[in-house]
Amino acid sequence: MRRWLALLLCILLVLSACPALADTYYVVTEDGSPLSVRDEATNEVLTTIPYGIPLVPDPNKSTDICAYVTFAGQSGLVLWRYLSRTNPAMLPDAQKPQPADPQPAPSATEAPSLPEGSYQLTAVGALITPVNSKQAGVQEMVVTAQDNVNITAQIPKNAKVDYWVINGVRYDFLKTVRILRMTKFDASFTVEVVFTTTQPETLLSPETIQSARTGEQTAVTTTKCKLSHVKANGHSGGGWIRAFDFTHDYKNRATGEQETGGQMTFRIKADNTGSAPSPVAGTAVKTARTVRGWKFNATEVYPNVNINEFLVHTLNVSMTYEPILGGSSYKYY
């Protein structure tokens, strides 16, 4: 009889040391915030689970650190430390999360305080990782001119990259861009990837652009490239030019119509072709230089594919664009 009691005691001790995976657990985060469910393969956030929601972890797919759960049709991993067998509704008030003191949001013209030479980089629909680093991607990072980071689109299932939004301005790169490498930062950036199944979160509306106008000069200038106004279908019109001031209302060179100032939609095209003396008498050589990336003012942006031309929608600030050119190729004709 004593032997059986000892065996039963050992079994109970083992069970008490392991989480009861088949039990119901509740989301109990320290501050009452939702709990992220991450894809077990990509670590992508699939959905979030509100505080206090009951869950039943899958005992076959859970690990010592993470519980495998299903919520709102999405299955993935959450950290065990944010799960509790105790229903939070039954906790004493002293143990319930207290709402943080509300902090005033920074105004549209007031940037978060950062050390001199540092800038805020925020990604939406993408993750930021330092180049050649194996660290997990993040959605916010403080960067300097010396930093070199990849911003990688986190493409949902059954979706494709539609366009990118950079500081509230839509960019159509005319090719599928999944990664932007950015370096030599000279400003803070919010970079969003918009997919065929999603709506933009950071795209500035026409009303927001107009309400923020101060009369300060807004112009687009180019170096080693040129710009054109566009028609309703986005095609070029009115000829290629080097700069345009859109501080005030202006005439669209492609359509002949009046446009409201403070914003401008246009195409940018690199000057990456030319000619060179031919080594063969009576022939000519056409050169084409690879467009490796682009400068947005001083910040360098390198898409994962070569982009010779792109479309900018409703730019609302002054900007200088310049292609970053690589080596030349030669064609005899």
N, C-alpha and C positions, 0 to 999 in steps of 0.2 A: 504494500500500500504506500509506503514512504517513497519507493522508487517511482511509482506513478505520479505522486504529488510533485516530486522533484522534476520529472519530465514535463508535467503541465506547467510548472513555474518557469522552466526554461523557455517553453513555447511562448508564454505570455510576455516574457522579457524581450524576446526577439521581435514579436509583433509590435510591442510598444516602441521599439527603436525605429520602426519603418512607418512611413506615412500610410494611412489607410486609404489606398488609392481608389477604392470603390465607394468611399464615402462622399457625401456632399460637402463641398467647400464653398466659402463665400469670398468675394473680392473685398479685401480690407487693406487699402493703401493708407499710408501715413497721413496724407493730406486730403484724402477723399477724392483724389483725381481718378480718372478712368485708367484701366490696366490695358497695356498694349498686347495684342496677340501677334506673334511673329511667325513667319514661314520657317519651317524647320530646315529648309535647304538654303534659302537666300537671306534669311534674317529680316526680310521686308515686313513692315507693319501691315497686317491684313485688315485689322479692325481694332476697336477698343471696346472694353467691357466696363460698364458703369459700376461705381462703388456699390457693394452690397448684393450684387447679382450672384445667385447660387450656380455652382458648376459641379460636374461629375468628371474628374480626370480619367483618361483612358489608362488603365494600369499597364498595358502592353507597350505603349508609346511614350510614357513619361520617363524621366530620368531623375537622378538624385537632386539635380538643380532645378529642372523645369518640369512643369506639369503639361501634359498634352490635353487640350480642351477644345470644345466646339461651342461657338456662339454665333448666332445670326447667320448660320450657314457657312461660317469660316472656321477651319480647324488649324490649330497651331500651338505654339509653346508660350507659356507664361511662367514667371518665376514663382517657385513655391512660397517664397517669403511674403508674397502679397496675397496669399490664400490662407483662410482660417476656417477651422471647423465650427467656430462660433458665429452665429448670425449677428452681424453688427447692430441690428435693431435691438438686441438683447444686452448690448454693452452699456455700462454706466456712462452717463454723460461725460464724465471726466476722461474717459478713454476714447470717445468719439473724436474724429478729426475736426479741428476748428478752422473755419475759413480764414484765409490770410487777410491781413489788413489791405484794403484796396489801395493800389498805387496809381497815381495819375499817369495816364499814357502819355508818352512824349508827343509833342505837337508835330505837325507835318514838317516843320522847319527845324525841329530840335532833334538832333541825332543823339543816340546813347553815348554817354561819356566813355571815351576810349583813350588809351595812351597815344601820344603824338606819333603819327606814322602808322597807326593801326586802324583797321577797317573791319566792319561787320560783314560777313558773308553768310547769307541764308539761302537754303535750297528748299524748294517745294516740289514734290513729285520726284525728287532725286536725292542722292546722298553725296556728301563731300568726303573725299579721302585724299591725303597727301600723296603725290606721285611716288611710286616705288615703295609704298608703305602697305603693310598687311593689317593695319588697325581697322576696326569696324568703322563704317561710314557714319557720319553725323549730318544733321540738318542745319547746324549753326557752327560757325567757327570765326574766331578773330584772326585776321590775316594781315600781313605786311607785304611790302614790295618784293621781299625775298621769298615769299611762299609760292609754291607750285602745286596746285591741287587739281584733281579731277572731279567734275560734277557729273555723276552717272545717273541717267534716267532709270527710275524703278518702274518698269513697264508692267501695268496690270495684265492679267490674263485676258486674252481676246481683244487686246487693244494695241494701238500703234502710236508712235510719237506723231503729234499733229503739228505743233509749233512750240517755240520757246518764248517766254516773257522775261525780259531783263529790265529790272527797275521800272516795272509797270508798262513797258513798251513791248509790243508784239514783234517778233522776228520770224519771218518765213525764210528758212535757209535753202529751200528749193531742192534739197536732198534730205534723206533721213539722217538726222544727227542724234546719236544716242549719248555721246559724251562731249562735254566741253572742258578743255583744260584751260585754266586761268592762272596767270602769273603777273608779276610787276604791277600789283594793285595800286591805284591812285585814288580810289573811292570805295565806299561801301556798296555792295550789290545784293539784291534779292533776285535769284534766278529760279524760275519756275518752268517745269516741263508740263505742257498740256497735251493730253492724250485724246484719241478719237472718242473715248467713252467718258471724258471728264470735262468740267467747265473750269475756266481760269479763276484763280483766287486772288491774284495780285494785279491783274490787268486794270489799268486806269481807265475809267469811263470818260466819255467826252465832257460830261458835267463836272467831274472832278478836275479835269485839266483846265477847263475854262474858269472854274472858281478859284484856282490857284494862281492865275495870271497876275503878275505884278507890273507889267510893262517893261521888265528887264529884257534886254536883247536875247533873242533865241535864234540861232542860226546853225545850219549844218555845213561843214566844210570837209574837203577831201584832200588826201595826199596819195599820189600814185593810183588814184581811182577817180571815178566820176559818178554823178547822180542824175536821175531823171524823175520828173513827175510821172504819175501813173494814171491810167484810166480806171474805170470801175472794176474791170477784170484783173487789175494788177499789172497790165502790160505797160511798157514804157511809151512815152509820147512827149512831143515838144522839144526833143533834142537832149543831148547829154551836156551837163554843166559841171562846174567845179565847186560851187557854193551857192547857198540860197538863204536869205534872211526871212524868217517867218514870224517875226515879232508881231507884225500887224496883219490884218486881212490881206490876202494876195490872190492873184489870178493863177489858177492851175494851168501850167503850160501844156499839159496833155489833153485837157478837156475844154479849156477856155472859160471854165466856170470860176466864180469867186469862192474862195475857201476862207474859213474862219482862222484867224491867226492864233499863235500860241501852240499850234500843233501842225505836223506835216507828215504825209505818207509818201514814200518815194522808194526807188530802187537804187542800189549801189552796185557798181561793177568795177572790178579791178582792171588796171592798165598793166596787163601781164603779157602782152604780145608786142612784137616789134620786128625789126629787120636788122640784118648784119651783113657785112661784106661776104660775098660768096668766094670760096676757094676755087670754084670752077667758072671760067670765063663765060659770060653771057647768061648766067643763072643768078637767082637770088635765094637767100636763106631767110626763112621765117622763124622767129624765135618765140618760144612760149615759156614763161617762168611759172613754176608751181606756186600756187597760193597756199602757204602752210597755215596761215591764220590771219587774224585781223586785230588791229589796235582800235579799241574804243576809248578815245582820248589816249592816255598812256597805258591803260590796262590791256594786256595781251590775252586774246581769246583764241584757242585752237580747237576747232571742231574735229571730230574723229574722221571726217572726210573732207576732201578739198572743196572749198566753197569759193567760187569765182564771183558769184553774184547773189544778192539776197534782197528781200523786201522788208522795209521797216514801216510799221503802222503807227501813225499818230505820235511821232517823237515829240516830246514836250519840253526838252531842255537842249541847250547847245551841245553839239557833239562833233568831234573830228574823227573820221574813219580813215584807216590806212591799212592796205594789205601787207602782210609779212610774206615776202617773196623768197622762194628757194632757188634752186639751180635752173638753168635754161635747157631746153631741148631744141633740136634743130630739124627743120624739114626743108628738103630741097625741092624746088619746082621751077 
